[in-house]
Amino acid sequence: MANVFDEALKSLDEVLEYTKGDKSKGYSVIRELKSVAPLKEYTGEDIRRIREAHNYTQSYFGALLGVSLKCVQSWEYNLSKPNGSARRVISLIEKGEEFLKEAEIINY
């Protein structure tokens, strides 16, 4: 048990020395995170326009999003709104079929 205590005490001493400027006693990890684009809001008309622009049926559009036909219909009639994950995927579908192929969402 003394060995664990000694190691913990040594670590605390190194933390103190590091915070006082002795960088040889430890290290820090700095990550630069990229900002995430805000989610778009989609109306029923937006969803229908995007779906029809790609000549997708409601069933196929739902399959791309992993939701049911009824869900897509509900969005298009403004009875409900897509959640955040669905909105993110809809924004990817808007980018076009080449993007969907590259992302391996659809196969040809």
N, C-alpha and C positions, 0 to 999 in steps of 0.2 A: 504494500500500500504506500510505503514511503516513496517508492520509485515514481508512482503516478503523481503524488503530491509534489515531488521535486521537479518533475517535468512541467506540471502546471505552473509552479512558481517561476521556473525558468522562462516559460512562455510569456507570463505576465510581465516579467522584467524586460523581455525583448519588445513587447508591445509598448511599454513606457519609453524605452530608448528610441524606438521607431518614431513615436509621436513627438519626441524631442528633436528629431532630425537625423538620427543615425539610421540611414536607409539600408545599411549592411545587415541589420538585424531582422529583416523581414521583407515583405514585398506587398504590393497592393495590385489589385486588378481593376483596371479602368476599362469599361466598355462604353462605346459610343453607340447608342441605340438610334435607329432611324425612326423618324416620326411615321405614324400610321395615318393614312388618308382617312378622313371622316367618312362614315357610311352615308351613302345617298339615301334619300327618302324616295320611294316610288309610289305613285298613285296607280290605281287600276288601269287607267289609260296608258301610263308609262309601261307597265308590264305587258299589256296587250300589244302595244306598239313594238316593243323589243322582240316579243315572241313572233309576231307576224313578220317583222323585218327579216327574220331568219327562216321563215316558212316552217316554223315548228308548230305541231299541234299542242294543245294544252297537255295532253298525256306525255308527249315527248319532253316538253319543257319541264313538267313535273319530275320526270325521270332524271333529267340533268341536275335538278336541284335536290333530288332525293325526297320529294314530297308527293302527295297524292294529286290526282286530277281535281278532286273536290277542293283541295287547298288552293290550287292555281285559279280555279273558278271563283273561289271566295275572294282572292286578291283582286281579280279583274273586275268583280262587281262591287269592289270597295266594302265588302262585308268584314274583311280582316286585312291586316297588313303583314308582309313578310317580316320574320325576325331578323336579327343582325346577321346570322350566318347566311340565310337565304339572300339577303340584300347584297352581301359581299359577292356571292356566286353570280347573282344577276348582273352585277357590275362587270364580272369577268365575261359573262355571256355577251354583254354589250360590245366587248372588244372584238368579237367576231369568231368565226369558225376556225380560222388558222390558229388563233390563240388557244382555243379549246383542244385542238389536235395536239399542239405543242405541249400543253399541260396534261395530255393524256386523259382528258375528260371524255372525249369522244374518239372513236377509232374508225379508221377507213382502211 
